Amino acid sequence: MPIETTHTSPNELGHQIDVLDPRNGRKISEVPVTSPEQLNLMLDQSTVVQSEWAVRTLKERVQVFFQLRNLLASNAEELAQIICSENGKTHGEGMAEVNKAMELCEFACSLPQIIHDEVQEVSRGVECRTSRQPRGIVACITPFNFPLMVPMWSLPNALALGNAVFLKPSEQTPLTAVRLQSLMHEAGLPRGLLQIVQGGKDLVEKLCDCPSIDALSFVGSTKIAALVYRRATSNLKNCIALGGAKNHLIVLPDADEEVTAANIAAAMSGCAGQRCMAASAMVAVGNVDHIVHKIVQEAEKITPGAEIGAVISAEAKARIERYITDAVRSGAQLLLDGRNPEVANGEGGFYVGPTVLDHVRPDMKIAQEEVFGPVLAIMRSPDVDQAIAIENASNYGNASSVFTQNGAWANYVADRVSVGMVGVNIGVPVPREPFSFGGWNESKFGTCDITGKSSIHFWTRLKKRTTKWNASDWQDWTS
């Protein structure tokens, strides 16, 4: 089954990918497309290097990530600038990615304290032991919206656990990955263990089909995640594919007005709404007009080009604005319009300002589909059960939050929403390490999660060993 893509650089067929700065639309760099011949050479190199890497102890392997964590800190400003230039984020958001990458390194460094062989004497003189072994060569396919953080969801754990990794970053944000690879080499990672490959859907298909690659992680839209998962697993690979989301924030009348409004405004506009944890839908339970009014006030303070960055491309800007226009035509009430904002020094940039729509019906496209922009669709519900029903009617199942000062209602909602991650009075309920990240339903395909302890099972295989030395007990060894 061919894998479709939503973006292909016009110069990709000329064996290079142009990289644009979304803040002004100008070309800032280009990267060469990885050819099939280059991919085969990289695979040969990685096979040799991985076999040498795998025999090192886990404690020895994680030393690389002690060094990488410090290199990330000392190069934070440079990394943030690269992220901002190819993705369009604000400086603060770029620095936040670096900080999260450091935290992911710290978790990898803790793996020797987490992973232990299980040993038991199962009968007299007979011992059984289980251990975690690397899979070999694995691949990670990552999106444009977090060019440093999302690769770091997989790379430290996969590498520390003894694998070699092929990383294919988004063709829209390839530069951060190149700099990350150089920092890993500086930290002591042997060359050939992390291979950066550049390209579009043809390369994704090759990674899914390649018999030398044993496991593959993917982060992107649900449509592409499902295609990648089917193709990879049809080739007998272990695969986890994270897709899109439509995260609902359920707001009860007793919610704290200031906390709720500030959290929701930040959650819907952070990273220009280009994240799978964005607060894209709100379900107002009962009379919460005062909170809706306060959300609009908070969103009005967010200035495009300052507190909110650009979206990734002109195509993305046009698509987001079409969702807004269609919603208004379908009867939604436009409380705050972020279309075509004026941005100082942002001429030619791809900006959409914070947008708030009220009285959205659950059957509208904007209520059902992932907009991936700074747009909040507010739906109305007379009671909590109907609000939960609206959430659970979504095909997605990434995250949901409830805003209330009543613990019983918070638990009632948290227990009943069909999502993998729940927040209480938190707009973006991302678990921190060692807890893992991952949704349900059409927001994730595959078993395990992509980060935290759960990822250990994904990036390794379980080996079982049974040992007997005492010949006098031979006859009852199975007892």
C-alpha positions as CSV (number, residue, x, y, z in Angstrom):
1,M,0.0,0.0,0.0
2,P,1.6,3.3,-1.0
3,I,2.0,6.0,1.7
4,E,0.7,9.4,0.8
5,T,2.3,12.6,2.1
6,T,0.9,16.1,2.6
7,H,4.2,17.8,1.6
8,T,6.9,17.2,-0.9
9,S,9.5,19.9,-1.7
10,P,9.3,21.0,-5.3
11,N,13.1,20.5,-5.5
12,E,13.0,17.0,-4.0
13,L,13.0,15.4,-7.5
14,G,16.2,17.3,-8.1
15,H,17.8,15.4,-5.2
16,Q,17.7,18.2,-2.7
17,I,15.1,19.5,-0.3
18,D,14.7,23.2,0.2
19,V,14.2,24.4,3.8
20,L,12.0,27.5,4.3
21,D,11.8,29.8,7.3
22,P,8.0,30.0,8.1
23,R,8.5,33.4,9.7
24,N,9.2,35.0,6.4
25,G,8.8,32.4,3.7
26,R,12.5,32.6,2.6
27,K,14.8,29.7,1.8
28,I,17.4,29.2,4.5
29,S,19.1,25.9,3.5
30,E,18.8,22.7,1.5
31,V,19.6,19.1,2.3
32,P,20.4,16.2,-0.1
33,V,17.8,13.5,-0.5
34,T,19.1,10.1,0.6
35,S,19.4,7.8,-2.4
36,P,18.6,4.0,-2.3
37,E,22.4,3.3,-2.8
38,Q,23.3,5.5,0.1
39,L,20.6,3.9,2.3
40,N,22.1,0.4,1.5
41,L,25.6,1.6,2.4
42,M,24.4,3.1,5.7
43,L,22.6,-0.2,6.5
44,D,25.8,-2.1,5.9
45,Q,27.8,0.3,8.2
46,S,25.2,0.2,10.9
47,T,25.0,-3.6,11.0
48,V,28.7,-3.8,11.8
49,V,28.8,-0.9,14.3
50,Q,25.6,-2.1,16.1
51,S,27.0,-5.6,16.8
52,E,30.0,-3.9,18.5
53,W,27.7,-1.5,20.4
54,A,25.4,-4.2,21.6
55,V,28.1,-6.1,23.5
56,R,28.9,-3.0,25.7
57,T,27.2,-2.9,29.0
58,L,24.1,-0.7,29.5
59,K,26.0,1.3,32.0
60,E,28.7,2.0,29.5
61,R,26.3,2.9,26.7
62,V,24.4,5.5,28.8
63,Q,27.6,7.4,29.4
64,V,27.0,9.0,26.0
65,F,23.8,10.5,27.2
66,F,25.4,12.0,30.3
67,Q,27.6,13.8,27.9
68,L,24.9,14.6,25.4
69,R,22.7,16.1,28.2
70,N,25.5,18.6,29.0
71,L,26.1,19.4,25.4
72,L,22.5,20.1,24.9
73,A,22.7,22.6,27.8
74,S,25.8,24.3,26.5
75,N,24.4,24.5,22.9
76,A,20.9,25.4,23.9
77,E,20.8,28.8,22.3
78,E,22.1,27.5,18.9
79,L,19.6,24.6,18.9
80,A,16.7,26.9,19.8
81,Q,17.7,29.2,16.9
82,I,17.8,26.3,14.4
83,I,14.4,25.1,15.7
84,C,12.8,28.6,15.3
85,S,14.3,29.2,11.9
86,E,13.0,26.0,10.3
87,N,9.8,25.5,12.3
88,G,8.7,29.1,13.1
89,K,8.4,28.7,16.8
90,T,8.9,31.5,19.3
91,H,12.3,31.6,21.0
92,G,10.7,30.4,24.3
93,E,9.2,27.4,22.6
94,G,12.5,26.5,21.0
95,M,14.2,26.6,24.4
96,A,11.5,24.5,25.8
97,E,12.2,21.8,23.3
98,V,15.9,21.8,24.3
99,N,14.9,21.5,28.0
100,K,12.6,18.6,27.2
101,A,15.4,16.9,25.2
102,M,17.7,17.2,28.3
103,E,15.0,15.6,30.4
104,L,14.7,12.7,27.9
105,C,18.5,12.2,28.1
106,E,18.3,12.1,31.9
107,F,15.7,9.3,31.7
108,A,18.0,7.3,29.4
109,C,20.8,7.7,31.9
110,S,18.5,6.1,34.5
111,L,18.0,2.9,32.5
112,P,20.7,0.9,34.4
113,Q,18.7,1.6,37.6
114,I,15.4,0.5,36.0
115,I,16.3,-2.5,33.9
116,H,17.3,-5.6,35.9
117,D,17.4,-9.3,34.9
118,E,14.8,-11.4,36.6
119,V,16.3,-14.5,38.2
120,Q,14.7,-17.3,40.0
121,E,15.6,-20.9,41.1
122,V,12.6,-22.6,39.7
123,S,13.6,-26.1,41.0
124,R,16.5,-27.5,42.8
125,G,19.7,-26.6,40.9
126,V,17.7,-25.0,38.0
127,E,17.8,-21.3,37.4
128,C,15.7,-19.2,35.0
129,R,16.7,-15.8,33.9
130,T,15.2,-13.2,31.6
131,S,17.0,-10.3,30.1
132,R,16.4,-7.4,27.6
133,Q,18.3,-7.6,24.3
134,P,18.5,-5.0,21.6
135,R,16.5,-5.5,18.4
136,G,19.3,-4.5,16.1
137,I,18.6,-1.7,13.6
138,V,15.5,0.4,14.1
139,A,14.0,3.5,12.5
140,C,12.3,6.6,13.6
141,I,10.1,8.8,11.4
142,T,9.4,12.2,13.0
143,P,7.2,15.2,12.2
144,F,7.9,18.9,11.7
145,N,6.2,20.3,14.8
146,F,8.9,19.2,17.3
147,P,12.1,18.8,15.4
148,L,14.2,18.1,18.5
149,M,11.8,16.8,21.2
150,V,10.0,14.1,19.1
151,P,13.3,12.5,17.8
152,M,14.5,12.5,21.4
153,W,11.4,10.6,22.4
154,S,13.0,7.6,20.7
155,L,16.7,8.2,20.2
156,P,18.2,8.1,23.7
157,N,16.3,5.0,24.8
158,A,16.6,3.1,21.5
159,L,20.4,3.8,21.3
160,A,21.1,3.2,25.0
161,L,19.3,-0.1,24.8
162,G,21.9,-1.2,22.2
163,N,20.2,-0.5,18.8
164,A,21.4,1.4,15.8
165,V,18.8,4.0,14.6
166,F,17.9,5.5,11.3
167,L,16.2,8.8,11.8
168,K,14.1,10.3,9.0
169,P,13.1,13.8,10.1
170,S,10.3,15.8,8.4
171,E,11.4,17.2,5.0
172,Q,10.2,20.5,6.3
173,T,12.5,20.6,9.4
174,P,15.6,18.5,8.6
175,L,18.3,20.8,10.1
176,T,17.8,20.2,13.8
177,A,18.3,16.5,13.3
178,V,21.7,17.1,11.5
179,R,22.9,19.2,14.4
180,L,21.7,16.7,16.9
181,Q,23.7,13.9,15.2
182,S,26.9,16.0,15.4
183,L,26.3,16.6,19.1
184,M,25.8,12.8,19.7
185,H,29.1,12.1,17.9
186,E,30.7,14.7,20.1
187,A,29.2,13.0,23.1
188,G,30.9,9.8,22.2
189,L,28.3,7.9,20.1
190,P,30.2,5.7,17.6
191,R,29.6,6.8,14.0
192,G,27.1,4.7,12.1
193,L,24.8,4.1,15.1
194,L,22.7,7.2,14.3
195,Q,22.1,7.6,10.6
196,I,20.1,10.6,9.4
197,V,18.2,10.0,6.1
198,Q,16.4,12.7,4.2
199,G,13.4,12.4,1.9
200,G,9.7,12.0,1.5
201,K,7.2,9.2,1.2
202,D,9.4,7.1,-1.0
203,L,12.0,6.9,1.8
204,V,9.3,6.2,4.4
205,E,8.2,3.2,2.3
206,K,11.7,1.9,2.0
207,L,12.2,2.1,5.7
208,C,8.9,0.2,6.2
209,D,9.9,-2.4,3.7
210,C,13.6,-2.9,4.6
211,P,14.2,-6.4,6.0
212,S,17.3,-5.2,8.0
213,I,15.1,-2.8,10.1
214,D,13.4,-4.7,12.9
215,A,11.3,-1.9,14.6
216,L,9.9,1.5,13.6
217,S,8.4,4.4,15.4
218,F,6.3,7.1,13.6
219,V,4.7,10.3,14.7
220,G,2.4,12.3,12.4
221,S,-1.2,12.5,11.2
222,T,-3.6,9.6,11.8
223,K,-4.0,9.0,8.1
224,I,-0.3,8.5,7.5
225,A,0.2,6.7,10.9
226,A,-2.3,4.0,9.9
227,L,-0.6,3.5,6.5
228,V,2.8,3.3,8.1
229,Y,1.6,0.9,10.7
230,R,0.0,-1.4,8.2
231,R,3.0,-1.4,5.9
232,A,5.6,-1.9,8.6
233,T,3.7,-4.7,10.3
234,S,2.9,-6.4,7.0
235,N,6.7,-6.7,6.8
236,L,6.8,-8.3,10.2
237,K,8.2,-5.2,12.0
238,N,7.5,-4.1,15.5
239,C,5.8,-0.7,15.0
240,I,4.3,2.1,17.1
241,A,2.7,4.9,15.1
242,L,1.3,7.9,16.8
243,G,-1.4,9.8,14.9
244,G,-3.5,13.0,15.4
245,A,-5.8,14.2,18.1
246,K,-8.9,16.2,18.9
247,N,-8.4,16.9,22.6
248,H,-11.4,18.0,24.5
249,L,-11.3,20.3,27.6
250,I,-14.4,19.8,29.7
251,V,-15.1,22.9,31.7
252,L,-17.5,22.8,34.7
253,P,-19.2,25.8,36.2
254,D,-17.2,25.7,39.4
255,A,-13.8,25.8,37.6
256,D,-11.4,28.5,38.7
257,E,-11.9,31.3,36.2
258,E,-8.3,32.6,36.1
259,V,-6.6,29.2,36.1
260,T,-8.9,27.8,33.5
261,A,-8.8,30.7,31.1
262,A,-5.0,31.0,31.3
263,N,-4.5,27.3,30.8
264,I,-6.9,27.0,27.9
265,A,-5.6,30.1,26.0
266,A,-2.0,28.8,26.3
267,A,-3.0,25.2,25.4
268,M,-4.8,26.2,22.3
269,S,-2.2,28.6,21.0
270,G,1.1,27.1,22.1
271,C,3.4,26.0,19.2
272,A,0.8,27.8,17.0
273,G,-1.6,24.9,17.8
274,Q,0.7,22.5,15.9
275,R,0.9,19.8,18.4
276,C,-1.1,16.6,19.1
277,M,-1.7,17.8,22.7
278,A,-3.3,21.1,21.6
279,A,-6.5,22.1,23.3
280,S,-8.5,22.3,20.1
281,A,-12.0,21.6,21.5
282,M,-13.8,22.8,24.6
283,V,-17.0,21.5,26.0
284,A,-18.7,24.1,28.2
285,V,-21.0,22.4,30.8
286,G,-23.8,24.6,32.0
287,N,-23.3,28.3,32.4
288,V,-19.7,29.1,32.0
289,D,-20.0,32.3,29.9
290,H,-17.8,34.1,32.4
291,I,-15.0,31.6,31.7
292,V,-15.5,31.8,27.9
293,H,-15.3,35.6,28.1
294,K,-12.1,35.3,30.1
295,I,-10.6,32.9,27.6
296,V,-11.1,35.4,24.9
297,Q,-9.5,38.1,26.9
298,E,-6.5,35.9,27.6
299,A,-6.2,34.9,23.9
300,E,-6.4,38.5,22.8
301,K,-3.1,39.1,24.7
302,I,-1.3,36.6,22.5
303,T,0.4,38.5,19.7
304,P,1.4,36.7,16.5
305,G,5.1,37.0,15.9
306,A,5.8,37.5,19.6
307,E,3.9,35.2,21.9
308,I,2.8,32.9,19.1
309,G,5.0,31.7,16.2
310,A,4.2,31.0,12.5
311,V,2.6,27.9,11.2
312,I,4.8,25.6,9.1
313,S,3.8,26.6,5.5
314,A,1.5,28.7,3.3
315,E,-0.5,25.6,2.7
316,A,-1.0,25.0,6.4
317,K,-2.1,28.7,6.9
318,A,-4.7,28.4,4.1
319,R,-6.0,25.1,5.5
320,I,-6.4,26.4,9.0
321,E,-8.2,29.5,7.8
322,R,-10.6,27.4,5.7
323,Y,-11.6,25.6,8.8
324,I,-12.4,28.9,10.5
325,T,-14.4,30.2,7.5
326,D,-16.3,27.0,7.1
327,A,-17.3,27.0,10.8
328,V,-18.6,30.5,10.6
329,R,-20.6,29.7,7.5
330,S,-22.0,26.6,9.3
331,G,-23.3,28.8,12.2
332,A,-20.5,29.0,14.7
333,Q,-20.1,32.3,16.5
334,L,-16.7,33.9,16.0
335,L,-15.5,35.5,19.2
336,L,-11.9,36.1,18.2
337,D,-10.7,36.0,14.6
338,G,-7.0,35.2,14.0
339,R,-7.1,35.1,10.2
340,N,-4.5,37.2,8.3
341,P,-3.0,39.0,11.3
342,E,-0.6,41.9,10.8
343,V,2.8,40.8,12.1
344,A,5.7,43.3,12.6
345,N,8.6,42.2,10.5
346,G,6.7,39.1,9.4
347,E,5.9,40.0,5.8
348,G,5.8,36.8,3.8
349,G,5.4,34.7,6.9
350,F,2.8,32.1,7.6
351,Y,0.9,33.4,10.6
352,V,-2.5,32.6,12.1
353,G,-3.5,34.3,15.3
354,P,-5.5,32.8,18.2
355,T,-9.1,32.1,17.1
356,V,-12.1,31.3,19.4
357,L,-15.3,29.9,18.0
358,D,-18.4,29.5,20.2
359,H,-21.6,27.5,19.8
360,V,-19.9,24.9,17.6
361,R,-22.0,21.9,16.9
362,P,-20.4,18.4,17.4
363,D,-21.3,17.6,13.8
364,M,-19.2,20.4,12.3
365,K,-15.9,19.6,10.6
366,I,-14.0,21.9,13.0
367,A,-15.4,19.8,15.9
368,Q,-14.4,16.5,14.4
369,E,-11.2,17.0,12.5
370,E,-7.7,18.0,13.6
371,V,-7.1,21.6,12.6
372,F,-3.5,21.7,13.8
373,G,-3.6,25.5,14.3
374,P,-4.4,28.0,17.1
375,V,-8.1,27.5,17.0
376,L,-10.5,26.7,19.9
377,A,-13.9,25.3,19.1
378,I,-16.3,25.6,22.0
379,M,-19.3,23.3,22.2
380,R,-22.1,23.6,24.7
381,S,-23.5,20.8,26.9
382,P,-26.2,20.8,29.6
383,D,-24.5,18.2,31.8
384,V,-21.3,16.2,32.3
385,D,-22.5,13.0,30.8
386,Q,-23.3,14.6,27.5
387,A,-19.9,16.4,27.6
388,I,-18.2,13.0,28.0
389,A,-20.3,11.6,25.2
390,I,-19.1,14.4,22.9
391,E,-15.5,13.5,23.8
392,N,-15.9,9.8,23.4
393,A,-17.7,10.2,20.0
394,S,-14.3,11.3,18.6
395,N,-12.3,8.8,16.6
396,Y,-9.2,10.1,18.3
397,G,-8.2,9.3,21.9
398,N,-5.0,11.2,22.7
399,A,-5.9,13.4,25.7
400,S,-8.6,15.2,27.6
401,S,-8.8,17.6,30.5
402,V,-11.4,18.5,33.0
403,F,-11.5,21.9,34.8
404,T,-13.3,21.8,38.2
405,Q,-12.7,22.4,41.9
406,N,-14.7,19.2,42.7
407,G,-12.5,16.1,43.1
408,A,-15.4,13.7,42.7
409,W,-16.4,15.3,39.4
410,A,-12.8,15.3,38.3
411,N,-12.5,11.6,38.9
412,Y,-15.9,10.9,37.3
413,V,-14.7,12.5,34.1
414,A,-11.2,11.1,34.2
415,D,-12.5,7.5,34.6
416,R,-15.0,7.8,31.7
417,V,-13.2,9.6,28.9
418,S,-11.8,7.3,26.2
419,V,-8.3,8.8,26.0
420,G,-4.8,7.7,27.0
421,M,-3.8,10.9,28.9
422,V,-6.0,12.8,31.2
423,G,-5.5,16.2,32.9
424,V,-7.2,17.8,35.8
425,N,-7.0,21.7,35.7
426,I,-4.1,21.2,33.2
427,G,-4.4,22.3,29.6
428,V,-1.7,20.1,28.2
429,P,-1.6,16.8,30.2
430,V,1.7,15.5,29.0
431,P,3.1,12.9,31.5
432,R,6.7,13.4,32.6
433,E,9.4,10.7,32.6
434,P,9.4,7.9,33.8
435,F,5.6,8.0,32.9
436,S,5.0,7.3,29.2
437,F,3.4,9.3,26.4
438,G,0.7,7.8,24.2
439,G,-3.0,7.9,23.3
440,W,-5.8,5.5,22.5
441,N,-8.1,4.8,19.6
442,E,-6.9,6.4,16.3
443,S,-4.3,8.5,18.1
444,K,-2.0,5.5,18.4
445,F,-1.5,2.2,16.5
446,G,0.6,-0.5,18.1
447,T,1.5,-1.7,21.6
448,C,3.6,0.0,24.3
449,D,4.2,3.8,24.4
450,I,6.9,5.8,22.8
451,T,8.5,7.2,25.9
452,G,9.2,6.3,29.5
453,K,9.3,2.8,30.9
454,S,6.9,1.4,28.4
455,S,9.4,2.2,25.6
456,I,11.9,-0.3,27.0
457,H,9.6,-3.2,25.9
458,F,9.3,-1.7,22.4
459,W,13.0,-1.2,21.7
460,T,14.1,-4.6,23.1
461,R,13.3,-8.3,22.9
462,L,13.0,-10.6,25.9
463,K,15.5,-13.4,26.2
464,K,14.8,-16.4,28.5
465,R,17.7,-18.5,29.8
466,T,17.4,-21.8,31.8
467,T,20.6,-23.1,33.5
468,K,21.4,-26.4,35.3
469,W,24.7,-27.4,36.6
470,N,24.0,-30.0,39.2
471,A,24.0,-33.4,37.5
472,S,22.6,-35.2,40.5
473,D,19.3,-33.4,40.2
474,W,18.9,-34.1,36.5
475,Q,15.8,-36.3,36.7
476,D,13.6,-33.7,38.5
477,W,14.7,-30.6,36.5
478,T,11.2,-29.9,35.3
479,S,9.6,-30.2,38.7
